Amino acid sequence: MAGQEPFGKVESLASLVDYQKDAIVSRTLLRTPSGHIVLFAFDAEQELSEHTSPYEVMVLGVDGEADFTLSEKTFKVRAGDMLLIPPNAPHALKALTPFKMLLVLIKSGGGD
């Protein structure tokens, strides 16, 4: 939503990013000092290698299917599924089909 205010609109998530052959496409929907929201589209067989994030992460499947490895456990994520990832946890992804996901990253507040 570059160059336009994202608030006060109803959007179809799946239509905001398109698949590209043999590629991973991302679109930042919102970025604030406390975190950001990014929409991804992975062509089938595309992967993110194992990495960590300092953020608390919510993955929401929008379309297709992917395997997430989180701290050496594998989870299948499909459209409508949610996976929470704690800060600094090693995780990776492999798209089993063309796969879209919404990624919500929130800076940890240090606990309540």
GROMACS elastic network, one bead per residue, 0.5 to 0.9 nm:
[ bonds ]
;  ai    aj funct       b0    kb
    1     4     6  0.56359   500
    1     5     6  0.71076   500
    1     6     6  0.62554   500
    1    16     6  0.87155   500
    1    27     6  0.80859   500
    1    28     6  0.74208   500
    1    29     6  0.56965   500
    1    30     6  0.79032   500
    2     5     6  0.80302   500
    2     6     6  0.87396   500
    2    28     6  0.81404   500
    2    29     6  0.78151   500
    5     8     6  0.83314   500
    5     9     6  0.89529   500
    6     9     6  0.65096   500
    6    29     6  0.74864   500
    6    30     6  0.76196   500
    7    10     6  0.86812   500
   11    14     6  0.88172   500
   11    15     6  0.80158   500
   11    16     6  0.77955   500
   12    15     6  0.55365   500
   12    16     6  0.68293   500
   13    16     6  0.54583   500
   13    17     6  0.77446   500
   13    39     6  0.78085   500
   13    62     6  0.72686   500
   13   101     6  0.89650   500
   13   102     6  0.81148   500
   14    17     6  0.64964   500
   14    18     6  0.79019   500
   14    39     6  0.87293   500
   14    41     6  0.88610   500
   14    62     6  0.64089   500
   14    63     6  0.70594   500
   14   100     6  0.71329   500
   14   101     6  0.86653   500
   15    18     6  0.68903   500
   16    27     6  0.78665   500
   16    39     6  0.78045   500
   17    25     6  0.72506   500
   17    26     6  0.71393   500
   17    27     6  0.66966   500
   17    39     6  0.70096   500
   17    40     6  0.70050   500
   17    41     6  0.64518   500
   17   100     6  0.83070   500
   18    25     6  0.74042   500
   18    40     6  0.87779   500
   18    41     6  0.64572   500
   18   100     6  0.88833   500
   19    22     6  0.88718   500
   19    23     6  0.76007   500
   19    24     6  0.76299   500
   19    25     6  0.69197   500
   19    40     6  0.89311   500
   19    41     6  0.54882   500
   19    42     6  0.65160   500
   19    43     6  0.61142   500
   19    98     6  0.73450   500
   19    99     6  0.83958   500
   19   100     6  0.83781   500
   20    23     6  0.54273   500
   20    24     6  0.71032   500
   20    25     6  0.71019   500
   20    41     6  0.79263   500
   20    42     6  0.77395   500
   20    43     6  0.64234   500
   21    24     6  0.85302   500
   21    42     6  0.87747   500
   21    43     6  0.59999   500
   21    44     6  0.85396   500
   22    42     6  0.80362   500
   22    43     6  0.55759   500
   22    44     6  0.74452   500
   22    45     6  0.79524   500
   22    46     6  0.68026   500
   23    41     6  0.82234   500
   23    42     6  0.62462   500
   23    43     6  0.57054   500
   23    44     6  0.87485   500
   23    46     6  0.67348   500
   24    40     6  0.70473   500
   24    41     6  0.57397   500
   24    43     6  0.64169   500
   24    46     6  0.68947   500
   24    47     6  0.83823   500
   25    39     6  0.83246   500
   25    40     6  0.56228   500
   25    41     6  0.51047   500
   25    42     6  0.64971   500
   25    43     6  0.87009   500
   26    38     6  0.66604   500
   26    39     6  0.55882   500
   26    41     6  0.63790   500
   26    42     6  0.87331   500
   27    37     6  0.87359   500
   27    38     6  0.56244   500
   27    39     6  0.52111   500
   27    40     6  0.64929   500
   27    41     6  0.88563   500
   28    31     6  0.71286   500
   28    36     6  0.75239   500
   28    37     6  0.60727   500
   28    39     6  0.63306   500
   28    40     6  0.87626   500
   29    36     6  0.76428   500
   29    37     6  0.55387   500
   29    38     6  0.55646   500
   29    39     6  0.69822   500
   30    35     6  0.83502   500
   30    36     6  0.53766   500
   30    37     6  0.51600   500
   30    38     6  0.71681   500
   31    34     6  0.81466   500
   31    35     6  0.61683   500
   31    37     6  0.65450   500
   31    38     6  0.85960   500
   32    35     6  0.53564   500
   32    36     6  0.59289   500
   33    36     6  0.80658   500
   33   107     6  0.84030   500
   34   105     6  0.84561   500
   34   106     6  0.59635   500
   34   107     6  0.53484   500
   34   108     6  0.84799   500
   35    55     6  0.77785   500
   35   104     6  0.75751   500
   35   105     6  0.52024   500
   35   107     6  0.56385   500
   36   103     6  0.81731   500
   36   104     6  0.60285   500
   36   105     6  0.52901   500
   36   106     6  0.67370   500
   37   102     6  0.70802   500
   37   103     6  0.56412   500
   37   105     6  0.62683   500
   37   106     6  0.87649   500
   38   101     6  0.83852   500
   38   102     6  0.58816   500
   38   103     6  0.51212   500
   38   104     6  0.65788   500
   38   105     6  0.83197   500
   39   100     6  0.72459   500
   39   101     6  0.58574   500
   39   103     6  0.61447   500
   39   104     6  0.88073   500
   40    99     6  0.80312   500
   40   100     6  0.54088   500
   40   101     6  0.53205   500
   40   102     6  0.63890   500
   40   103     6  0.76317   500
   41    63     6  0.87577   500
   41    98     6  0.73133   500
   41    99     6  0.57308   500
   41   101     6  0.67372   500
   42    45     6  0.79909   500
   42    46     6  0.59273   500
   42    47     6  0.79506   500
   42    94     6  0.87414   500
   42    95     6  0.63792   500
   42    97     6  0.82690   500
   42    98     6  0.56458   500
   42    99     6  0.50982   500
   42   100     6  0.62317   500
   42   101     6  0.85756   500
   43    46     6  0.57152   500
   43    95     6  0.69435   500
   43    96     6  0.86888   500
   43    97     6  0.69225   500
   43    99     6  0.64987   500
   43   100     6  0.87959   500
   44    47     6  0.87743   500
   44    65     6  0.89632   500
   44    66     6  0.87485   500
   44    94     6  0.81778   500
   44    95     6  0.51834   500
   44    96     6  0.54955   500
   44    99     6  0.69720   500
   45    66     6  0.89859   500
   45    94     6  0.61950   500
   45    95     6  0.50741   500
   45    96     6  0.57379   500
   45    97     6  0.69374   500
   45    98     6  0.79261   500
   46    93     6  0.83168   500
   46    94     6  0.59064   500
   46    95     6  0.55197   500
   46    96     6  0.81673   500
   46    98     6  0.85756   500
   47    92     6  0.75475   500
   47    93     6  0.54704   500
   47    95     6  0.63261   500
   48    51     6  0.80924   500
   48    91     6  0.87454   500
   48    92     6  0.54909   500
   48    93     6  0.51132   500
   48    94     6  0.65820   500
   48    95     6  0.89946   500
   49    91     6  0.78776   500
   49    92     6  0.51932   500
   49    93     6  0.68422   500
   49    94     6  0.84539   500
   50    69     6  0.80832   500
   50    70     6  0.88163   500
   50    90     6  0.60778   500
   50    91     6  0.50691   500
   50    93     6  0.76908   500
   51    88     6  0.85231   500
   51    89     6  0.80606   500
   51    90     6  0.53544   500
   51    91     6  0.56223   500
   51    92     6  0.64929   500
   52    55     6  0.87949   500
   52    87     6  0.74471   500
   52    89     6  0.55648   500
   52    91     6  0.63264   500
   52    92     6  0.87426   500
   53    56     6  0.76936   500
   53    57     6  0.80717   500
   53    86     6  0.84635   500
   53    87     6  0.58246   500
   53    88     6  0.51238   500
   53    89     6  0.71464   500
   53    90     6  0.80121   500
   53    91     6  0.88486   500
   53   105     6  0.87979   500
   54    57     6  0.89822   500
   54    86     6  0.84745   500
   54    88     6  0.52667   500
   54    89     6  0.85717   500
   54   106     6  0.89412   500
   54   107     6  0.73248   500
   54   108     6  0.78985   500
   55    85     6  0.86016   500
   55    86     6  0.73138   500
   55    88     6  0.73990   500
   55   105     6  0.55651   500
   55   106     6  0.53241   500
   55   108     6  0.60775   500
   56    84     6  0.76361   500
   56    85     6  0.61214   500
   56    86     6  0.50253   500
   56    88     6  0.84082   500
   56   104     6  0.81632   500
   56   105     6  0.57385   500
   56   106     6  0.51905   500
   56   107     6  0.62692   500
   56   108     6  0.60874   500
   57    83     6  0.82163   500
   57    84     6  0.57647   500
   57    86     6  0.64214   500
   57    87     6  0.72756   500
   57   103     6  0.68928   500
   57   104     6  0.56287   500
   57   106     6  0.64616   500
   57   107     6  0.89240   500
   58    82     6  0.68663   500
   58    83     6  0.58343   500
   58    85     6  0.62943   500
   58    86     6  0.88418   500
   58   102     6  0.80017   500
   58   103     6  0.58350   500
   58   104     6  0.50663   500
   58   105     6  0.66351   500
   58   106     6  0.85484   500
   59    77     6  0.87382   500
   59    81     6  0.81063   500
   59    82     6  0.54964   500
   59    83     6  0.50884   500
   59    84     6  0.63258   500
   59    85     6  0.78803   500
   59   101     6  0.65358   500
   59   102     6  0.58345   500
   59   104     6  0.65629   500
   59   105     6  0.88958   500
   60    77     6  0.81460   500
   60    78     6  0.84425   500
   60    79     6  0.74627   500
   60    80     6  0.65320   500
   60    81     6  0.57905   500
   60    83     6  0.66671   500
   60    84     6  0.88831   500
   60   100     6  0.87105   500
   60   101     6  0.54616   500
   60   102     6  0.50563   500
   60   103     6  0.65298   500
   60   104     6  0.82753   500
   61    64     6  0.75524   500
   61    65     6  0.76510   500
   61    66     6  0.85719   500
   61    77     6  0.61628   500
   61    78     6  0.52819   500
   61    80     6  0.52965   500
   61    81     6  0.52812   500
   61    82     6  0.63902   500
   61    83     6  0.85637   500
   61    99     6  0.77592   500
   61   100     6  0.62876   500
   61   102     6  0.65175   500
   61   103     6  0.88955   500
   62    65     6  0.89710   500
   62    78     6  0.72946   500
   62    80     6  0.60658   500
   62    81     6  0.80660   500
   62    99     6  0.74808   500
   62   100     6  0.51559   500
   62   101     6  0.50290   500
   62   102     6  0.68019   500
   63    78     6  0.67026   500
   63    80     6  0.79916   500
   63    98     6  0.75721   500
   63    99     6  0.53444   500
   63   101     6  0.69973   500
   64    77     6  0.83948   500
   64    78     6  0.57618   500
   64    79     6  0.59776   500
   64    95     6  0.81782   500
   64    96     6  0.78225   500
   64    97     6  0.56432   500
   64    98     6  0.55940   500
   64   100     6  0.65227   500
   64   101     6  0.88460   500
   65    76     6  0.69684   500
   65    77     6  0.56587   500
   65    79     6  0.69701   500
   65    94     6  0.89725   500
   65    95     6  0.62997   500
   65    96     6  0.55985   500
   65    97     6  0.55499   500
   65    98     6  0.71517   500
   65    99     6  0.55734   500
   65   100     6  0.81951   500
   66    75     6  0.82807   500
   66    76     6  0.57738   500
   66    77     6  0.53695   500
   66    78     6  0.66769   500
   66    93     6  0.67604   500
   66    94     6  0.55571   500
   66    97     6  0.68808   500
   66    98     6  0.84227   500
   66    99     6  0.65401   500
   66   100     6  0.89992   500
   67    74     6  0.63624   500
   67    75     6  0.55941   500
   67    77     6  0.62187   500
   67    78     6  0.89671   500
   67    92     6  0.82844   500
   67    93     6  0.56962   500
   67    94     6  0.52872   500
   67    95     6  0.64202   500
   67    96     6  0.68966   500
   68    73     6  0.80713   500
   68    74     6  0.54865   500
   68    75     6  0.51098   500
   68    76     6  0.62966   500
   68    77     6  0.71004   500
   68    83     6  0.88724   500
   68    91     6  0.69341   500
   68    92     6  0.56533   500
   68    94     6  0.66073   500
   68    95     6  0.86845   500
   69    72     6  0.58032   500
   69    73     6  0.53491   500
   69    75     6  0.62863   500
   69    76     6  0.88602   500
   69    90     6  0.80717   500
   69    91     6  0.52661   500
   69    92     6  0.51134   500
   69    93     6  0.62881   500
   69    94     6  0.85763   500
   70    73     6  0.52420   500
   70    74     6  0.63114   500
   70    75     6  0.76329   500
   70    85     6  0.75541   500
   70    89     6  0.69740   500
   70    90     6  0.59816   500
   70    92     6  0.67616   500
   70    93     6  0.88925   500
   71    74     6  0.84359   500
   71    89     6  0.62508   500
   71    90     6  0.53729   500
   71    91     6  0.62114   500
   72    90     6  0.80135   500
   72    91     6  0.78932   500
   75    83     6  0.84220   500
   76    81     6  0.88421   500
   77    80     6  0.82802   500
   77    81     6  0.57060   500
   77    82     6  0.71977   500
   77    83     6  0.75561   500
   78    81     6  0.54479   500
   78    82     6  0.84222   500
   78    99     6  0.82323   500
   78   101     6  0.89931   500
   79    82     6  0.86422   500
   79    99     6  0.84842   500
   79   100     6  0.80493   500
   79   101     6  0.80488   500
   85    88     6  0.85676   500
   85    89     6  0.68215   500
   85    90     6  0.89712   500
   85    91     6  0.81643   500
   86    89     6  0.58209   500
   87    90     6  0.89096   500
   87   107     6  0.86988   500
   87   108     6  0.75698   500
   88    91     6  0.89497   500
   95    98     6  0.64126   500
   95    99     6  0.59059   500
   95   100     6  0.89800   500
   96    99     6  0.75347   500
  106   109     6  0.86962   500
  107   110     6  0.88946   500
  108   111     6  0.73718   500
  109   112     6  0.77932   500
